[in-house]
C-alpha cells in the first residue's frame, strides 16, 4: 500500500532524454511506490525538443517558468507561466523554448486511463490559461481553479491549481489519489505521525483516504498545482469520521464533479 511522500524536486537527479532533448526530473510514481499517477519536472533550454509520443496514457502539463510554444495535432499554441495543456492517449507533441531562460513544466501522466465513451468523439488536446478559469470555493476558505477535467477532455482525472490561506484546515481526507506540486509559499504537510516542511518545488504524494492537512505557515496564500484521480471536485473532502467537510458552493456542480 502506498504512503504519503514529500520530494524536493530540486534534489532529484536530472537526466537528459536524448530521444527528446528534454531534461527530466522524475519526482513521484513507481519509484516512490505510487502507481496511480506519475509526476515529473520537465526542462528545456532555448531551442526546440524532438517530437514526444506519450503512448497509451493521458498527460497534463503546466508551465512553471519560461516562454515558448507547443506543437500538437497540427497546431501551435503559445506557452507562458500558468498555461495548462491536456494531451489524450496517442498524442505527439514538441516543445519550443523562445528563451532566454529555461522552459520548466510540471508533467503528470495518468496510466491506465478511463476508456472513451463509445458515442463520444475522440479526445483532442486542450490548452487553458489559468486566469481564464472560474475561481471556486472549497473547505476553510480555500479556493481553486480547474485547469482540465472531463468537461474539456481529461477523462480520468482533475487538474487544478489550489490557493491555501494561512488558516490551518482541520484534518480531512479525499477519496482520490493525488500528486501535488508547490508553486509558491511555505508550509507543512501533516498526515498522522508524518510531518514534512514544504517550500516551492516540493512534490507531495497523497494516496486516497489519507487523513491529512496541508498547512500554510507563510504570510500569504500558498499555491499548488495538482492532479487527482478519479476525476471529481477539489472541494470534495471529508473529516476523519466521514462527515463532508464542505457544505457550500453549487450542489449540482459539486455532485457532477464528485
C-alpha positions, 0 to 999 in steps of 0.5 A: 500500500502506498504512503504519503511522500514529500520530494524536493524536486530540486534534489532529484537527479536530472537526466537528459532524454536524448530521444527528446532533448528534454531534461527530466526530473522524475519526482513521484510514481513507481519509484516512490511506490505510487502507481496511480499517477506519475509526476515529473519536472520537465526542462528545456533550454532555448531551442526546440525538443524532438517530437514526444509520443506519450503512448497509451496514457493521458498527460497534463502539463503546466508551465512553471517558468519560461516562454515558448510554444507547443506543437500538437495535432497540427497546431501551435499554441503559445506557452507562458507561466500558468498555461495548462495543456491536456494531451489524450492517449496517442498524442505527439507533441514538441516543445519550443523554448523562445528563451532566454531562460529555461522552459520548466513544466510540471508533467503528470501522466495518468496510466491506465486511463478511463476508456472513451465513451463509445458515442463520444468523439475522440479526445483532442488536446486542450490548452487553458490559461489559468486566469481564464478559469472560474475561481471556486470555493472549497473547505476553510476558505480555500479556493481553486481553479480547474485547469482540465477535467472531463468537461474539456477532455481529461477523462480520468482525472482533475487538474487544478491549481489550489490557493491555501490561506494561512488558516490551518484546515482541520484534518480531512481526507479525499477519496482520490489519489493525488500528486501535488506540486508547490508553486509558491509559499511555505508550509507543512504537510501533516498526515498522522505521525508524518510531518514534512516542511514544504517550500516551492518545488516540493512534490507531495504524494497523497494516496486516497483516504489519507487523513491529512492537512496541508498547512500554510505557515507563510504570510500569504496564500500558498499555491499548488498545482495538482492532479487527482484521480478519479476525476471529481471536485477539489472541494470534495473532502471529508473529516476523519469520521466521514462527515463532508467537510464542505457544505457550500458552493453549487450542489449540482456542480459539486455532485457532477464533479464528485 
